[in-house]
Amino acid sequence: MPNIKPVSDLRNYAGVLKDICSGSPVYLTKNGRGCYVIQELEDYEKKEAVIKLMTELEKGRISGDKEGWYSLEEIKKEFAVSN
């Protein structure tokens, strides 16, 4: 269940911070609407790494669609991979 608090609860930020744990961010609302997220740095860095990886994979897919794909035989020949 998501942990949702009004941003005004940050006046007692120690109470808000104790509710944060790995994989369980605190969502802050402002005027009844979602506005901010507080999460552990490790969780943030993992999400950023996944986004970067997915972006690079998408670039590769687009490049393959535009410039063509290599066959398995071409890859083995290029990298001298033997069975």
HTML snippet that shows the backbone in 3Dmol.js (N, CA, C, O; Angstrom):
<script src="https://3Dmol.org/build/3Dmol-min.js"></script>
<div id="view" style="width:600px;height:400px;position:relative"></div>
<script>
const pdb = `
ATOM      1  N   MET A   1       0.849  -1.176   0.000  1.00  0.00           N
ATOM      2  CA  MET A   1       0.000   0.000   0.000  1.00  0.00           C
ATOM      3  C   MET A   1       0.893   1.237   0.000  1.00  0.00           C
ATOM      4  O   MET A   1       1.804   1.334   0.821  1.00  0.00           O
ATOM      5  N   PRO A   2       0.650   2.178  -0.900  1.00  0.00           N
ATOM      6  CA  PRO A   2       1.499   3.369  -0.962  1.00  0.00           C
ATOM      7  C   PRO A   2       1.387   4.223   0.304  1.00  0.00           C
ATOM      8  O   PRO A   2       0.326   4.327   0.918  1.00  0.00           O
ATOM      9  N   ASN A   3       2.505   4.820   0.665  1.00  0.00           N
ATOM     10  CA  ASN A   3       2.574   5.698   1.821  1.00  0.00           C
ATOM     11  C   ASN A   3       2.406   7.132   1.321  1.00  0.00           C
ATOM     12  O   ASN A   3       3.327   7.693   0.728  1.00  0.00           O
ATOM     13  N   ILE A   4       1.246   7.721   1.554  1.00  0.00           N
ATOM     14  CA  ILE A   4       0.914   9.049   1.044  1.00  0.00           C
ATOM     15  C   ILE A   4       0.715   9.988   2.213  1.00  0.00           C
ATOM     16  O   ILE A   4      -0.015   9.692   3.159  1.00  0.00           O
ATOM     17  N   LYS A   5       1.392  11.148   2.123  1.00  0.00           N
ATOM     18  CA  LYS A   5       1.292  12.145   3.194  1.00  0.00           C
ATOM     19  C   LYS A   5       1.184  13.529   2.577  1.00  0.00           C
ATOM     20  O   LYS A   5       1.676  13.752   1.471  1.00  0.00           O
ATOM     21  N   PRO A   6       0.551  14.460   3.275  1.00  0.00           N
ATOM     22  CA  PRO A   6       0.554  15.840   2.785  1.00  0.00           C
ATOM     23  C   PRO A   6       1.934  16.458   2.972  1.00  0.00           C
ATOM     24  O   PRO A   6       2.630  16.139   3.936  1.00  0.00           O
ATOM     25  N   VAL A   7       2.331  17.332   2.066  1.00  0.00           N
ATOM     26  CA  VAL A   7       3.641  17.963   2.135  1.00  0.00           C
ATOM     27  C   VAL A   7       3.818  18.740   3.444  1.00  0.00           C
ATOM     28  O   VAL A   7       4.945  18.935   3.898  1.00  0.00           O
ATOM     29  N   SER A   8       2.744  19.171   4.034  1.00  0.00           N
ATOM     30  CA  SER A   8       2.831  19.892   5.313  1.00  0.00           C
ATOM     31  C   SER A   8       3.416  19.016   6.422  1.00  0.00           C
ATOM     32  O   SER A   8       3.916  19.535   7.419  1.00  0.00           O
ATOM     33  N   ASP A   9       3.357  17.678   6.254  1.00  0.00           N
ATOM     34  CA  ASP A   9       3.957  16.779   7.248  1.00  0.00           C
ATOM     35  C   ASP A   9       5.478  16.921   7.300  1.00  0.00           C
ATOM     36  O   ASP A   9       6.106  16.438   8.242  1.00  0.00           O
ATOM     37  N   LEU A  10       6.082  17.579   6.302  1.00  0.00           N
ATOM     38  CA  LEU A  10       7.527  17.759   6.314  1.00  0.00           C
ATOM     39  C   LEU A  10       7.986  18.690   7.436  1.00  0.00           C
ATOM     40  O   LEU A  10       9.179  18.764   7.730  1.00  0.00           O
ATOM     41  N   ARG A  11       7.047  19.400   8.062  1.00  0.00           N
ATOM     42  CA  ARG A  11       7.427  20.194   9.236  1.00  0.00           C
ATOM     43  C   ARG A  11       8.017  19.284  10.296  1.00  0.00           C
ATOM     44  O   ARG A  11       8.875  19.696  11.077  1.00  0.00           O
ATOM     45  N   ASN A  12       7.551  18.042  10.317  1.00  0.00           N
ATOM     46  CA  ASN A  12       8.112  17.019  11.189  1.00  0.00           C
ATOM     47  C   ASN A  12       8.812  16.001  10.275  1.00  0.00           C
ATOM     48  O   ASN A  12       8.402  14.844  10.179  1.00  0.00           O
ATOM     49  N   TYR A  13       9.880  16.465   9.607  1.00  0.00           N
ATOM     50  CA  TYR A  13      10.503  15.635   8.586  1.00  0.00           C
ATOM     51  C   TYR A  13      11.076  14.331   9.138  1.00  0.00           C
ATOM     52  O   TYR A  13      11.160  13.345   8.406  1.00  0.00           O
ATOM     53  N   ALA A  14      11.463  14.303  10.389  1.00  0.00           N
ATOM     54  CA  ALA A  14      11.981  13.058  10.972  1.00  0.00           C
ATOM     55  C   ALA A  14      10.905  11.969  10.936  1.00  0.00           C
ATOM     56  O   ALA A  14      11.209  10.801  10.696  1.00  0.00           O
ATOM     57  N   GLY A  15       9.668  12.347  11.170  1.00  0.00           N
ATOM     58  CA  GLY A  15       8.566  11.385  11.119  1.00  0.00           C
ATOM     59  C   GLY A  15       8.335  10.863   9.716  1.00  0.00           C
ATOM     60  O   GLY A  15       8.020   9.687   9.530  1.00  0.00           O
ATOM     61  N   VAL A  16       8.491  11.736   8.725  1.00  0.00           N
ATOM     62  CA  VAL A  16       8.314  11.322   7.327  1.00  0.00           C
ATOM     63  C   VAL A  16       9.471  10.413   6.916  1.00  0.00           C
ATOM     64  O   VAL A  16       9.262   9.388   6.267  1.00  0.00           O
ATOM     65  N   LEU A  17      10.697  10.795   7.297  1.00  0.00           N
ATOM     66  CA  LEU A  17      11.868  10.019   6.890  1.00  0.00           C
ATOM     67  C   LEU A  17      11.875   8.619   7.492  1.00  0.00           C
ATOM     68  O   LEU A  17      12.386   7.688   6.868  1.00  0.00           O
ATOM     69  N   LYS A  18      11.325   8.450   8.674  1.00  0.00           N
ATOM     70  CA  LYS A  18      11.307   7.109   9.283  1.00  0.00           C
ATOM     71  C   LYS A  18      10.383   6.160   8.522  1.00  0.00           C
ATOM     72  O   LYS A  18      10.512   4.941   8.636  1.00  0.00           O
ATOM     73  N   ASP A  19       9.462   6.713   7.756  1.00  0.00           N
ATOM     74  CA  ASP A  19       8.534   5.873   6.995  1.00  0.00           C
ATOM     75  C   ASP A  19       9.108   5.405   5.658  1.00  0.00           C
ATOM     76  O   ASP A  19       8.493   4.593   4.966  1.00  0.00           O
ATOM     77  N   ILE A  20      10.280   5.915   5.298  1.00  0.00           N
ATOM     78  CA  ILE A  20      10.896   5.538   4.022  1.00  0.00           C
ATOM     79  C   ILE A  20      11.751   4.305   4.235  1.00  0.00           C
ATOM     80  O   ILE A  20      12.570   4.260   5.152  1.00  0.00           O
ATOM     81  N   CYS A  21      11.559   3.299   3.382  1.00  0.00           N
ATOM     82  CA  CYS A  21      12.432   2.129   3.403  1.00  0.00           C
ATOM     83  C   CYS A  21      12.611   1.668   1.961  1.00  0.00           C
ATOM     84  O   CYS A  21      11.897   2.114   1.062  1.00  0.00           O
ATOM     85  N   SER A  22      13.560   0.782   1.755  1.00  0.00           N
ATOM     86  CA  SER A  22      13.864   0.318   0.415  1.00  0.00           C
ATOM     87  C   SER A  22      12.610  -0.233  -0.267  1.00  0.00           C
ATOM     88  O   SER A  22      11.920  -1.093   0.280  1.00  0.00           O
ATOM     89  N   GLY A  23      12.333   0.267  -1.448  1.00  0.00           N
ATOM     90  CA  GLY A  23      11.175  -0.178  -2.204  1.00  0.00           C
ATOM     91  C   GLY A  23       9.859   0.397  -1.734  1.00  0.00           C
ATOM     92  O   GLY A  23       8.800   0.020  -2.237  1.00  0.00           O
ATOM     93  N   SER A  24       9.908   1.309  -0.771  1.00  0.00           N
ATOM     94  CA  SER A  24       8.682   1.893  -0.232  1.00  0.00           C
ATOM     95  C   SER A  24       8.851   3.402  -0.060  1.00  0.00           C
ATOM     96  O   SER A  24       9.117   3.872   1.046  1.00  0.00           O
ATOM     97  N   PRO A  25       8.699   4.159  -1.138  1.00  0.00           N
ATOM     98  CA  PRO A  25       8.858   5.605  -1.041  1.00  0.00           C
ATOM     99  C   PRO A  25       7.660   6.250  -0.346  1.00  0.00           C
ATOM    100  O   PRO A  25       6.615   5.627  -0.157  1.00  0.00           O
ATOM    101  N   VAL A  26       7.842   7.503   0.025  1.00  0.00           N
ATOM    102  CA  VAL A  26       6.743   8.294   0.574  1.00  0.00           C
ATOM    103  C   VAL A  26       6.310   9.277  -0.512  1.00  0.00           C
ATOM    104  O   VAL A  26       7.136  10.008  -1.058  1.00  0.00           O
ATOM    105  N   TYR A  27       5.035   9.290  -0.818  1.00  0.00           N
ATOM    106  CA  TYR A  27       4.468  10.211  -1.801  1.00  0.00           C
ATOM    107  C   TYR A  27       3.890  11.399  -1.051  1.00  0.00           C
ATOM    108  O   TYR A  27       3.113  11.238  -0.110  1.00  0.00           O
ATOM    109  N   LEU A  28       4.278  12.595  -1.479  1.00  0.00           N
ATOM    110  CA  LEU A  28       3.791  13.804  -0.825  1.00  0.00           C
ATOM    111  C   LEU A  28       2.779  14.503  -1.720  1.00  0.00           C
ATOM    112  O   LEU A  28       2.971  14.619  -2.931  1.00  0.00           O
ATOM    113  N   THR A  29       1.704  14.962  -1.105  1.00  0.00           N
ATOM    114  CA  THR A  29       0.671  15.676  -1.846  1.00  0.00           C
ATOM    115  C   THR A  29       0.696  17.154  -1.481  1.00  0.00           C
ATOM    116  O   THR A  29       1.082  17.540  -0.377  1.00  0.00           O
ATOM    117  N   LYS A  30       0.279  17.953  -2.426  1.00  0.00           N
ATOM    118  CA  LYS A  30       0.144  19.394  -2.205  1.00  0.00           C
ATOM    119  C   LYS A  30      -1.227  19.784  -2.738  1.00  0.00           C
ATOM    120  O   LYS A  30      -1.538  19.547  -3.905  1.00  0.00           O
ATOM    121  N   ASN A  31      -2.035  20.374  -1.889  1.00  0.00           N
ATOM    122  CA  ASN A  31      -3.420  20.719  -2.248  1.00  0.00           C
ATOM    123  C   ASN A  31      -4.197  19.491  -2.736  1.00  0.00           C
ATOM    124  O   ASN A  31      -5.018  19.581  -3.649  1.00  0.00           O
ATOM    125  N   GLY A  32      -3.921  18.357  -2.114  1.00  0.00           N
ATOM    126  CA  GLY A  32      -4.657  17.140  -2.428  1.00  0.00           C
ATOM    127  C   GLY A  32      -4.205  16.402  -3.668  1.00  0.00           C
ATOM    128  O   GLY A  32      -4.815  15.400  -4.040  1.00  0.00           O
ATOM    129  N   ARG A  33      -3.164  16.862  -4.312  1.00  0.00           N
ATOM    130  CA  ARG A  33      -2.671  16.217  -5.533  1.00  0.00           C
ATOM    131  C   ARG A  33      -1.236  15.746  -5.332  1.00  0.00           C
ATOM    132  O   ARG A  33      -0.458  16.375  -4.614  1.00  0.00           O
ATOM    133  N   GLY A  34      -0.894  14.629  -5.979  1.00  0.00           N
ATOM    134  CA  GLY A  34       0.466  14.120  -5.905  1.00  0.00           C
ATOM    135  C   GLY A  34       1.450  15.149  -6.426  1.00  0.00           C
ATOM    136  O   GLY A  34       1.220  15.763  -7.468  1.00  0.00           O
ATOM    137  N   CYS A  35       2.544  15.340  -5.706  1.00  0.00           N
ATOM    138  CA  CYS A  35       3.482  16.385  -6.078  1.00  0.00           C
ATOM    139  C   CYS A  35       4.946  15.934  -6.002  1.00  0.00           C
ATOM    140  O   CYS A  35       5.735  16.260  -6.888  1.00  0.00           O
ATOM    141  N   TYR A  36       5.312  15.193  -4.960  1.00  0.00           N
ATOM    142  CA  TYR A  36       6.697  14.813  -4.734  1.00  0.00           C
ATOM    143  C   TYR A  36       6.802  13.357  -4.286  1.00  0.00           C
ATOM    144  O   TYR A  36       5.830  12.751  -3.836  1.00  0.00           O
ATOM    145  N   VAL A  37       8.016  12.816  -4.424  1.00  0.00           N
ATOM    146  CA  VAL A  37       8.318  11.477  -3.923  1.00  0.00           C
ATOM    147  C   VAL A  37       9.633  11.548  -3.174  1.00  0.00           C
ATOM    148  O   VAL A  37      10.599  12.145  -3.649  1.00  0.00           O
ATOM    149  N   ILE A  38       9.665  10.940  -2.010  1.00  0.00           N
ATOM    150  CA  ILE A  38      10.915  10.805  -1.269  1.00  0.00           C
ATOM    151  C   ILE A  38      11.222   9.320  -1.218  1.00  0.00           C
ATOM    152  O   ILE A  38      10.394   8.516  -0.788  1.00  0.00           O
ATOM    153  N   GLN A  39      12.429   8.960  -1.665  1.00  0.00           N
ATOM    154  CA  GLN A  39      12.805   7.558  -1.690  1.00  0.00           C
ATOM    155  C   GLN A  39      14.279   7.423  -1.333  1.00  0.00           C
ATOM    156  O   GLN A  39      15.027   8.400  -1.357  1.00  0.00           O
ATOM    157  N   GLU A  40      14.689   6.203  -1.003  1.00  0.00           N
ATOM    158  CA  GLU A  40      16.080   5.953  -0.692  1.00  0.00           C
ATOM    159  C   GLU A  40      16.936   6.200  -1.924  1.00  0.00           C
ATOM    160  O   GLU A  40      16.506   5.934  -3.047  1.00  0.00           O
ATOM    161  N   LEU A  41      18.136   6.703  -1.720  1.00  0.00           N
ATOM    162  CA  LEU A  41      19.043   7.014  -2.816  1.00  0.00           C
ATOM    163  C   LEU A  41      19.348   5.778  -3.654  1.00  0.00           C
ATOM    164  O   LEU A  41      19.416   5.866  -4.880  1.00  0.00           O
ATOM    165  N   GLU A  42      19.530   4.645  -3.020  1.00  0.00           N
ATOM    166  CA  GLU A  42      19.829   3.407  -3.753  1.00  0.00           C
ATOM    167  C   GLU A  42      18.697   3.056  -4.719  1.00  0.00           C
ATOM    168  O   GLU A  42      18.956   2.655  -5.853  1.00  0.00           O
ATOM    169  N   ASP A  43      17.455   3.203  -4.281  1.00  0.00           N
ATOM    170  CA  ASP A  43      16.309   2.928  -5.162  1.00  0.00           C
ATOM    171  C   ASP A  43      16.295   3.892  -6.342  1.00  0.00           C
ATOM    172  O   ASP A  43      16.041   3.491  -7.478  1.00  0.00           O
ATOM    173  N   TYR A  44      16.568   5.160  -6.069  1.00  0.00           N
ATOM    174  CA  TYR A  44      16.613   6.171  -7.133  1.00  0.00           C
ATOM    175  C   TYR A  44      17.699   5.821  -8.146  1.00  0.00           C
ATOM    176  O   TYR A  44      17.450   5.852  -9.352  1.00  0.00           O
ATOM    177  N   GLU A  45      18.900   5.488  -7.671  1.00  0.00           N
ATOM    178  CA  GLU A  45      20.005   5.163  -8.575  1.00  0.00           C
ATOM    179  C   GLU A  45      19.706   3.930  -9.417  1.00  0.00           C
ATOM    180  O   GLU A  45      20.069   3.885 -10.592  1.00  0.00           O
ATOM    181  N   LYS A  46      19.049   2.927  -8.832  1.00  0.00           N
ATOM    182  CA  LYS A  46      18.668   1.734  -9.590  1.00  0.00           C
ATOM    183  C   LYS A  46      17.694   2.096 -10.712  1.00  0.00           C
ATOM    184  O   LYS A  46      17.844   1.632 -11.842  1.00  0.00           O
ATOM    185  N   LYS A  47      16.704   2.919 -10.399  1.00  0.00           N
ATOM    186  CA  LYS A  47      15.723   3.313 -11.416  1.00  0.00           C
ATOM    187  C   LYS A  47      16.384   4.114 -12.529  1.00  0.00           C
ATOM    188  O   LYS A  47      16.058   3.930 -13.702  1.00  0.00           O
ATOM    189  N   GLU A  48      17.308   5.000 -12.173  1.00  0.00           N
ATOM    190  CA  GLU A  48      18.027   5.777 -13.181  1.00  0.00           C
ATOM    191  C   GLU A  48      18.861   4.866 -14.075  1.00  0.00           C
ATOM    192  O   GLU A  48      18.925   5.083 -15.285  1.00  0.00           O
ATOM    193  N   ALA A  49      19.502   3.847 -13.497  1.00  0.00           N
ATOM    194  CA  ALA A  49      20.308   2.906 -14.273  1.00  0.00           C
ATOM    195  C   ALA A  49      19.433   2.113 -15.241  1.00  0.00           C
ATOM    196  O   ALA A  49      19.825   1.875 -16.383  1.00  0.00           O
ATOM    197  N   VAL A  50      18.261   1.709 -14.789  1.00  0.00           N
ATOM    198  CA  VAL A  50      17.337   0.967 -15.659  1.00  0.00           C
ATOM    199  C   VAL A  50      16.880   1.854 -16.816  1.00  0.00           C
ATOM    200  O   VAL A  50      16.820   1.405 -17.961  1.00  0.00           O
ATOM    201  N   ILE A  51      16.562   3.102 -16.518  1.00  0.00           N
ATOM    202  CA  ILE A  51      16.142   4.031 -17.578  1.00  0.00           C
ATOM    203  C   ILE A  51      17.255   4.224 -18.597  1.00  0.00           C
ATOM    204  O   ILE A  51      17.005   4.230 -19.803  1.00  0.00           O
ATOM    205  N   LYS A  52      18.495   4.384 -18.109  1.00  0.00           N
ATOM    206  CA  LYS A  52      19.628   4.564 -19.018  1.00  0.00           C
ATOM    207  C   LYS A  52      19.823   3.327 -19.886  1.00  0.00           C
ATOM    208  O   LYS A  52      20.032   3.445 -21.094  1.00  0.00           O
ATOM    209  N   LEU A  53      19.757   2.140 -19.280  1.00  0.00           N
ATOM    210  CA  LEU A  53      19.908   0.900 -20.028  1.00  0.00           C
ATOM    211  C   LEU A  53      18.825   0.755 -21.088  1.00  0.00           C
ATOM    212  O   LEU A  53      19.116   0.424 -22.237  1.00  0.00           O
ATOM    213  N   MET A  54      17.582   1.000 -20.704  1.00  0.00           N
ATOM    214  CA  MET A  54      16.477   0.872 -21.655  1.00  0.00           C
ATOM    215  C   MET A  54      16.609   1.873 -22.803  1.00  0.00           C
ATOM    216  O   MET A  54      16.277   1.560 -23.946  1.00  0.00           O
ATOM    217  N   THR A  55      17.094   3.074 -22.497  1.00  0.00           N
ATOM    218  CA  THR A  55      17.309   4.092 -23.534  1.00  0.00           C
ATOM    219  C   THR A  55      18.365   3.619 -24.530  1.00  0.00           C
ATOM    220  O   THR A  55      18.185   3.755 -25.740  1.00  0.00           O
ATOM    221  N   GLU A  56      19.467   3.062 -24.022  1.00  0.00           N
ATOM    222  CA  GLU A  56      20.525   2.571 -24.900  1.00  0.00           C
ATOM    223  C   GLU A  56      20.049   1.377 -25.735  1.00  0.00           C
ATOM    224  O   GLU A  56      20.388   1.271 -26.914  1.00  0.00           O
ATOM    225  N   LEU A  57      19.274   0.490 -25.136  1.00  0.00           N
ATOM    226  CA  LEU A  57      18.729  -0.644 -25.890  1.00  0.00           C
ATOM    227  C   LEU A  57      17.793  -0.170 -26.999  1.00  0.00           C
ATOM    228  O   LEU A  57      17.791  -0.717 -28.101  1.00  0.00           O
ATOM    229  N   GLU A  58      17.009   0.841 -26.694  1.00  0.00           N
ATOM    230  CA  GLU A  58      16.103   1.395 -27.718  1.00  0.00           C
ATOM    231  C   GLU A  58      16.895   2.028 -28.853  1.00  0.00           C
ATOM    232  O   GLU A  58      16.521   1.885 -30.017  1.00  0.00           O
ATOM    233  N   LYS A  59      17.981   2.724 -28.536  1.00  0.00           N
ATOM    234  CA  LYS A  59      18.838   3.297 -29.585  1.00  0.00           C
ATOM    235  C   LYS A  59      19.377   2.188 -30.480  1.00  0.00           C
ATOM    236  O   LYS A  59      19.419   2.334 -31.702  1.00  0.00           O
ATOM    237  N   GLY A  60      19.788   1.083 -29.873  1.00  0.00           N
ATOM    238  CA  GLY A  60      20.292  -0.050 -30.644  1.00  0.00           C
ATOM    239  C   GLY A  60      19.227  -0.657 -31.535  1.00  0.00           C
ATOM    240  O   GLY A  60      19.494  -1.013 -32.682  1.00  0.00           O
ATOM    241  N   ARG A  61      18.023  -0.774 -31.006  1.00  0.00           N
ATOM    242  CA  ARG A  61      16.926  -1.319 -31.815  1.00  0.00           C
ATOM    243  C   ARG A  61      16.632  -0.424 -33.005  1.00  0.00           C
ATOM    244  O   ARG A  61      16.442  -0.910 -34.120  1.00  0.00           O
ATOM    245  N   ILE A  62      16.593   0.879 -32.774  1.00  0.00           N
ATOM    246  CA  ILE A  62      16.328   1.835 -33.857  1.00  0.00           C
ATOM    247  C   ILE A  62      17.442   1.765 -34.898  1.00  0.00           C
ATOM    248  O   ILE A  62      17.175   1.781 -36.100  1.00  0.00           O
ATOM    249  N   SER A  63      18.689   1.686 -34.434  1.00  0.00           N
ATOM    250  CA  SER A  63      19.827   1.576 -35.353  1.00  0.00           C
ATOM    251  C   SER A  63      19.725   0.297 -36.187  1.00  0.00           C
ATOM    252  O   SER A  63      19.974   0.316 -37.392  1.00  0.00           O
ATOM    253  N   GLY A  64      19.359  -0.805 -35.544  1.00  0.00           N
ATOM    254  CA  GLY A  64      19.203  -2.060 -36.269  1.00  0.00           C
ATOM    255  C   GLY A  64      18.103  -1.987 -37.311  1.00  0.00           C
ATOM    256  O   GLY A  64      18.241  -2.523 -38.411  1.00  0.00           O
ATOM    257  N   ASP A  65      17.006  -1.320 -36.961  1.00  0.00           N
ATOM    258  CA  ASP A  65      15.905  -1.173 -37.922  1.00  0.00           C
ATOM    259  C   ASP A  65      16.318  -0.313 -39.113  1.00  0.00           C
ATOM    260  O   ASP A  65      15.921  -0.590 -40.245  1.00  0.00           O
ATOM    261  N   LYS A  66      17.110   0.724 -38.867  1.00  0.00           N
ATOM    262  CA  LYS A  66      17.525   1.640 -39.941  1.00  0.00           C
ATOM    263  C   LYS A  66      18.653   1.066 -40.785  1.00  0.00           C
ATOM    264  O   LYS A  66      18.620   1.142 -42.014  1.00  0.00           O
ATOM    265  N   GLU A  67      19.650   0.492 -40.122  1.00  0.00           N
ATOM    266  CA  GLU A  67      20.866   0.086 -40.813  1.00  0.00           C
ATOM    267  C   GLU A  67      20.952  -1.409 -41.079  1.00  0.00           C
ATOM    268  O   GLU A  67      21.879  -1.866 -41.748  1.00  0.00           O
ATOM    269  N   GLY A  68      20.007  -2.167 -40.569  1.00  0.00           N
ATOM    270  CA  GLY A  68      20.003  -3.607 -40.777  1.00  0.00           C
ATOM    271  C   GLY A  68      20.611  -4.351 -39.611  1.00  0.00           C
ATOM    272  O   GLY A  68      21.348  -3.788 -38.801  1.00  0.00           O
ATOM    273  N   TRP A  69      20.286  -5.629 -39.544  1.00  0.00           N
ATOM    274  CA  TRP A  69      20.731  -6.479 -38.449  1.00  0.00           C
ATOM    275  C   TRP A  69      21.780  -7.446 -38.959  1.00  0.00           C
ATOM    276  O   TRP A  69      21.783  -7.798 -40.139  1.00  0.00           O
ATOM    277  N   TYR A  70      22.667  -7.877 -38.081  1.00  0.00           N
ATOM    278  CA  TYR A  70      23.655  -8.898 -38.413  1.00  0.00           C
ATOM    279  C   TYR A  70      23.063 -10.273 -38.139  1.00  0.00           C
ATOM    280  O   TYR A  70      22.302 -10.471 -37.192  1.00  0.00           O
ATOM    281  N   SER A  71      23.435 -11.208 -38.992  1.00  0.00           N
ATOM    282  CA  SER A  71      23.028 -12.595 -38.748  1.00  0.00           C
ATOM    283  C   SER A  71      23.974 -13.205 -37.716  1.00  0.00           C
ATOM    284  O   SER A  71      25.043 -12.658 -37.445  1.00  0.00           O
ATOM    285  N   LEU A  72      23.576 -14.334 -37.146  1.00  0.00           N
ATOM    286  CA  LEU A  72      24.415 -15.024 -36.179  1.00  0.00           C
ATOM    287  C   LEU A  72      25.743 -15.415 -36.815  1.00  0.00           C
ATOM    288  O   LEU A  72      26.791 -15.319 -36.177  1.00  0.00           O
ATOM    289  N   GLU A  73      25.702 -15.853 -38.063  1.00  0.00           N
ATOM    290  CA  GLU A  73      26.926 -16.246 -38.765  1.00  0.00           C
ATOM    291  C   GLU A  73      27.855 -15.049 -38.934  1.00  0.00           C
ATOM    292  O   GLU A  73      29.068 -15.193 -38.785  1.00  0.00           O
ATOM    293  N   GLU A  74      27.317 -13.875 -39.242  1.00  0.00           N
ATOM    294  CA  GLU A  74      28.146 -12.669 -39.389  1.00  0.00           C
ATOM    295  C   GLU A  74      28.790 -12.274 -38.056  1.00  0.00           C
ATOM    296  O   GLU A  74      29.940 -11.835 -38.022  1.00  0.00           O
ATOM    297  N   ILE A  75      28.062 -12.430 -36.992  1.00  0.00           N
ATOM    298  CA  ILE A  75      28.603 -12.094 -35.667  1.00  0.00           C
ATOM    299  C   ILE A  75      29.715 -13.068 -35.301  1.00  0.00           C
ATOM    300  O   ILE A  75      30.768 -12.654 -34.816  1.00  0.00           O
ATOM    301  N   LYS A  76      29.489 -14.362 -35.531  1.00  0.00           N
ATOM    302  CA  LYS A  76      30.517 -15.353 -35.232  1.00  0.00           C
ATOM    303  C   LYS A  76      31.781 -15.087 -36.047  1.00  0.00           C
ATOM    304  O   LYS A  76      32.893 -15.202 -35.531  1.00  0.00           O
ATOM    305  N   LYS A  77      31.606 -14.731 -37.320  1.00  0.00           N
ATOM    306  CA  LYS A  77      32.754 -14.451 -38.181  1.00  0.00           C
ATOM    307  C   LYS A  77      33.488 -13.207 -37.688  1.00  0.00           C
ATOM    308  O   LYS A  77      34.717 -13.203 -37.625  1.00  0.00           O
ATOM    309  N   GLU A  78      32.765 -12.173 -37.345  1.00  0.00           N
ATOM    310  CA  GLU A  78      33.370 -10.915 -36.898  1.00  0.00           C
ATOM    311  C   GLU A  78      34.153 -11.090 -35.607  1.00  0.00           C
ATOM    312  O   GLU A  78      35.234 -10.520 -35.455  1.00  0.00           O
ATOM    313  N   PHE A  79      33.623 -11.866 -34.685  1.00  0.00           N
ATOM    314  CA  PHE A  79      34.251 -12.035 -33.386  1.00  0.00           C
ATOM    315  C   PHE A  79      34.987 -13.377 -33.238  1.00  0.00           C
ATOM    316  O   PHE A  79      35.457 -13.713 -32.151  1.00  0.00           O
ATOM    317  N   ALA A  80      35.081 -14.120 -34.309  1.00  0.00           N
ATOM    318  CA  ALA A  80      35.779 -15.403 -34.342  1.00  0.00           C
ATOM    319  C   ALA A  80      35.314 -16.328 -33.225  1.00  0.00           C
ATOM    320  O   ALA A  80      36.123 -16.902 -32.497  1.00  0.00           O
ATOM    321  N   VAL A  81      33.989 -16.463 -33.103  1.00  0.00           N
ATOM    322  CA  VAL A  81      33.396 -17.345 -32.095  1.00  0.00           C
ATOM    323  C   VAL A  81      33.234 -18.722 -32.717  1.00  0.00           C
ATOM    324  O   VAL A  81      32.663 -18.864 -33.798  1.00  0.00           O
ATOM    325  N   SER A  82      33.734 -19.721 -32.033  1.00  0.00           N
ATOM    326  CA  SER A  82      33.574 -21.087 -32.546  1.00  0.00           C
ATOM    327  C   SER A  82      32.580 -21.842 -31.664  1.00  0.00           C
ATOM    328  O   SER A  82      32.385 -21.502 -30.498  1.00  0.00           O
ATOM    329  N   ASN A  83      31.965 -22.856 -32.230  1.00  0.00           N
ATOM    330  CA  ASN A  83      30.983 -23.654 -31.483  1.00  0.00           C
ATOM    331  C   ASN A  83      31.655 -24.590 -30.555  1.00  0.00           C
ATOM    332  O   ASN A  83      30.987 -25.342 -29.845  1.00  0.00           O
TER     333      ASN A  83
END
`;
const viewer = $3Dmol.createViewer("view");
viewer.addModel(pdb, "pdb");
viewer.setStyle({}, {cartoon: {color: "spectrum"}});
viewer.zoomTo();
viewer.render();
</script>
